[in-house]
Amino acid sequence: MKPLRFRQIHLDYHTSEQIRNVGADFDADLFAETLKNAHVNSVTCFAMCHHGRLYYDSKLHPELVHPHLCNRDMLPQMIAACHARGIRVPVYITVQWHDVMRKMHPEWRVMDENGSIGGSPYRDGFYQFMCVNSPYRDFLKEITAEVLETMPDLDGLFFDIVQVPDCSCQSCMKGMKEEGLEPHIKECRMRYARQMIDAFKTDMTAFVRQFNQTCSIFYNGSHVGPSIRQTLDAYTHLELESLPGGAWGYMHFPLTMRYARTLGKDCLAHTGKFHTEWGDFHSFKNPPALEYECFRMLALNAKCLIGDQLEPSGALSKPVYDLIGPVYRSVAEKEPWCQSAHAVTEIGVLTAEEFDEGHAGDLPGCMQGAVRMLEDASYQFDVLDSRSDFSAYRMLILPDKIPVDSVLAEKLEMYTAAGGKVLMTFESGLNEPQTAFAFGPAVLRPKQPMDLEGQPVRGRFYVSNNYADYVLSEGALGQGLYDTEYVMYGRGCAVEAKADARVLLWSVRSCFDRDYRHYCSHRQAPSSGIRGDAAAVLGGGALYFAHPLFTIYQVRGAHWCKTLLYNAIDLLLGTRLVQHDGPSSLHLYLNEQTEEKRYVLHALHYIPVRKSAELDVIEDVIDLYNVNVTLHLPHTIQTARQVPEGVPLDFRQKGEAVQLTIPRIHGHSMAALDWQNRD
């Protein structure tokens, strides 16, 4: 498959049968010309929408063609007009949401464990799931085959809504029994559901290849996480649906993309023109927000996609493409410094999603906290899983909740024996039953903190911080903090150091845990001044914090947790790959174009602000001036310039340290540093 394009539109067309004159204003040439003028070079168009309607002249299922579609050749004409202008056209097919089939064939729908067809019949939408383990799969194949035969020149297929259902329909019950699984146990149902969806993707890709050997194929489940590894071969590329105004928010994309880019597939990132998310008609994203979202895609090695929804008339909205055009013009200008670029990183962060799978809008808090904290200091990092190659990273971070089995423990021991450093927090490093550490410099005490009912309190957050304790700031880890106690809102593990390790920080007990018997003021009791357990332990190439630093930062934003983390990383690493003297709202991303023999440094300064109860927005671009950057690079830099402007940048190099000054950052700035190998 050819590389993905940098400037794509994803065009929804979920159009009710109660709307008439659908496509009445559609003009294929005007449609394609509008896209071209907005610098779009790829557009996903629609064959079958969530309402279950088709937008081409189906011979197999003419009854499914939208009843008020004025032009039954709408989709083929879109493809022809776009191809005439060099615009790529993948085609959209809905999978698990199909409003017509859910009514015609209720027996094909996902059934819950109570024997009910999932979802209320009174809900305002088409959100009741179809089961692809039923004859519904044969129907999907019929549609897919007809699309491929009717439009053999399509460039790709985008299968939407491919998720893992908890299904107890007859087909799934039969399949579970054949696999020796117990359908009444949810864990068994979900294991079978994952196997079934994986098999569906593999089967459908093989089916598509009978008709088209080169088209792109993607299955969208609204999130890309470690579970996708099982069926990577069924995908030609990865698309990361992540509309910040919707359930995803601004933290979803950087976390997900830093993982996806390690999987060896070309990546395409989704945002939307919408103020919120899909189907938000006649709303417009603030231009600075759309710039930020697209430029961040480039910085993190993804191609750009902006979601839109074609209005029922069939004519593209001029204001929408007046919004998109300037952003995509800028993307086009920046592309030469983004093509075939890969991230230069120093840290690998193991993802808790491998053990507690997340989804859009519900990613593990420790992972969100990790991304926030590391990006604010412009550390260069990837997100990994236990199957990743660790050797490319100087340091690994295991945030808060990474269990370690014997296989991962051996892998970490080999990594540290080769000189790698490991930073781990809270329950990371514990074995699966959480009875002892499988890796690291600490030993778990037999007695752990409990509440009045005898339940563990570590890692739990209470309104009044009932079981909080403190950490005494001192030594190398206390740099930049006052020499005093700092509250830890989430109680840590009770640990001591191994014989060959040393304690860097100690916890300090509160006067008492807050409950009805003893309390002080409005929140946690003050420090007793009495030393408690070890709070930070160093030994064997690993540094361990007993408290859940990443979750505390995600929940409470305690800046001292961030400072402790930065000091620990600097203690282990010595030098940072990238460092700057700007504010924490400035994020830097270092990439390399090996064939061009250059580094490309992206500087992004856009600030999402919570100006409403529901979402963060970006309204303003605040310029930064004369930002000093230090890079530690293994190459001699010959020239440095701001691109695409071509303005030379002053720089100095001493050994591996390259210092340069960026005179102005207006939202997004890129610096190209050309190098040659040292003798």
Summary of the structure (lengths in Angstrom):
residues: 679
radius of gyration: 27.0
end to end distance: 38.2
largest distance: 80.5
contacts: 2325
relative contact order: 0.08
helix: 28%
strand: 27%
